Amino acid sequence: MTSHSLPDGTVEAGSAAEAPTPAPAGAPAEALTPAEAPSPAPAGAPAEALSPAPAGAPARSRAGSIVLLNTGHGKGKSSAAFGVMSRGWARGWTVGVVQFVKGGKWKTGERKLADHLGIEWQTLGDGFTWESTDLDETAAKGRHAWGVASAKLASGDYDLIILDEVTYALSYGWVPVADVVAGITGRSPRTNVVMTGRNAVPELVEVADTVTEMRKVKHAYDAGIGAKKGIEY
């Protein structure tokens, strides 16, 4: 029977089910019991073969590419996307970034990283809509950004495209939802996609393979603390 030390120094006894099965007489000390031993891969299977799916779950498969969507009102949507950007670059991928809202005046840390790594990055927005002095021009820039993004998605030149804040192009009515859905579903088979932004429309949720909603519990900004270099940008 095993035991565990608790934070207060007391000892909690484990159940008999937790105790390891003793090795058979004469077996080497490191031998695994049958329940612990890994199942051998099928003959000829690659080393990275997927493990069997749990009972009742769909069979595992390897997709040529997948679509991720980071939405919600919490912090971290773009930060998570740029984490994938870094990971893809480290895997030798060709990566492209298209930003739909942020304008050229934004000098962000992730942009500096992308430039250092040689990642193609296009900031095509007009800044936040509440700062715009010409909403027609802001909308036109959003449509142009989608034109650039859709060409990249279809080109077959990229392993990963990040569409940062693309959700706003839809919620503000700059680009028809059907156009974006068609661009995502009709993308090159090799191109993975990460989309970010609040208030993702249901059609984007439907087309994505993985959807994460960031929920704000609290934010420094609410306490009057401004954006911090290295944290927010």
N, C-alpha and C positions, 0 to 999 in steps of 0.2 A: 504494500500500500504506500503510495506517495504522500508527501506532505508539502505544504506551501507556506512560506512566511508571509504574514499580512503586514500592512504598513505599520500597525501598532506593535509589532514584535511578536504577536501570538502566532501559533502554528495551527493551520487548518489541515486536517487529514483528508487525503484524496480518497476516492472510491476505488474499490478493487478493480473496476473496469479500466482505471487509468494506468494500472501497473503494467509494465511491459511483459510480454510473453517470454519466458526463459528460452534460450537457445537450446536445441537438442544436444545431448551429450556428445562431446567431440567436435561440435561445430565451432568455427572461429568466432572470437568475441564480437566481431563486427557484423556477423551474419544477420540478415533481416528475417523476420518471421514471414510466413506466406502472406499475411494480410498487409504487411508493410512493403513487400517487394514490388517494384514497378513492373507493370505488364510489358512484355517485350513488344517492340514495334513489329508490324507485319514485315515479312521478307521484302526487301527492296524499298521500304518506305524511307523517305528522307529523314534526317536526324531531327528536324523541327516538326515532325508530324504532330498534329493536334491530338490532345487527350480526348477520350470519349466524352460525349455530352452527358450530363446528369439524366437520370431516368425522367422521361416526359419532356425533356427540352429538345428543341430542334437540333438536328445533326450539325456539327461544326463544319464550316467551309471557309475557304480563303477567298476574299473578294479582291478583284483587281484594284478597286479603290473604294473609299467610303466617304460619307458626308457627315460632318459634325456641325452642330449648332449650339452656340453658347448664348443664352438669352437670360432674361430676368433683370431685376433692379439692383442686384448686388454687385459689388466691385469684383473684377477679376475676369471678365469675359474676354477682353482683348489680351490681357496678360496671359491667360491660358492658351489663347491662339498663338501667341508669339513664342510660348514654350514649345508648342508643336513645330513652329517654324524652325527653332534651333535644333530640335531633335531630327527633323527631316534633313536639314543641312548636314548634320553629323553623320547621317546615313548615306550621304552622297546624292541626295535628291536635288533636283532643280526646283527652286521655290520662287513664287511670285506673290507680292502683296499689293492689294488695291484698297485704298482707304476712301470711303464714300462721304465722310463728313468732315474730318479734320482737314484744315487747309495747310498751305505751305509754311505758315508762320510757326507751326508746331515743330519744335526741335526736341524730339523724344529720344529717350535712351535706346528704345528698341530700334528706332530708325538708324541711330549711330551704329548699333550692333549689325544691322542688316548691311549697311554700307561697308563695314569692316569685313564682313563675310562674303561680300559680293552677291548678296541677294537682291533681286530686282524689286524695287519698291516704288509705288506711285501714289502720291498723296493728291487726290483729285477733287476734294471737297472744297467748300467755301466757308468752313468754320461752322460753329453752332448756329442753328436757324435763328435763335433769338438775337444773335449778333449781326445777322445779315441786313444789309441796307438795300438789297434787291433780291427779293425771294424768287423772282423769275430766273435770275441768273443762277441762284443757288440750285433751283430745280434743274436747270440746263446742265450744270456741272454734275449733278447726280446722274442724269441720263447719260452724259458722256462717260462717267465712271463705269456705268453698267456696260456700255458699248466696249470699253477697253477690257473689262472683266470677261464678258461673254466671248470675245475673240480669244483670250487666253485659255478659257475653259475648253474651247473646241480645237485649239491648235495642236494638241498632243505634245507640246514642248515642255510641259510642267508635270512634276510628280505631286506638287502641292500648290494650291492657290488659297490664299487667305483673303476673304471678302470682309474687311473690317467695317462694322457698322452698316452693313448692307440692309439690315432690317428697316432702317429709317427711310431708305429709298422707296420702300414699299408702303410703310405706314404714312408717309407724307405724300404719297401718290406720284412720286417722280417717275417711277418705272412700273408698268403693269406686272402684277403678281405672276400672271401666266408666262410672261417673258422670262422671268427669273427661274421659275420652275422648269421651263423648257431648256434653259441654258444649263441648269444643274443636271437634269436627267439626260440631256444629250451631250454631256461633256465627253472628252476623250476618256476611254476606259482606264487609262493609267493615272488620271488626275484625281487626287484626293482634294477635298474642299473643307475649309473651316469657315463658317459664317458667324458673325457676332452682332450683337445689338439687342436693345430692349424691345419688348412688345412684338415678338416674332409672330407673323400671321400663321394661322393653322396650316396653310399650304406648305410653308417652309418646315414646320414641325413634321409634317407628313413625309416630305421628300428626304429628310435627314435620317441617317442610320443611328446616330447617337445624339441625343438632345440633353443638355445640361442647363438647368435653371438656377442662376445665382440668386439667392435670397438674402437681402440685407437684414442683418440683425441690428447692427449699429454702424455708423460711419463717422470718422473724425470730422468730416465737413459739417455734420449736424451740430457739432459742438463748437463751430466757428474756426476750426483748424483748416487752413488752406491747403491746396494741393502741394505735395512734397516731391521735389526732384528725387528720382531714384525709386520712388514708391508709386506715384501716379503717372509719371512721365519720364 
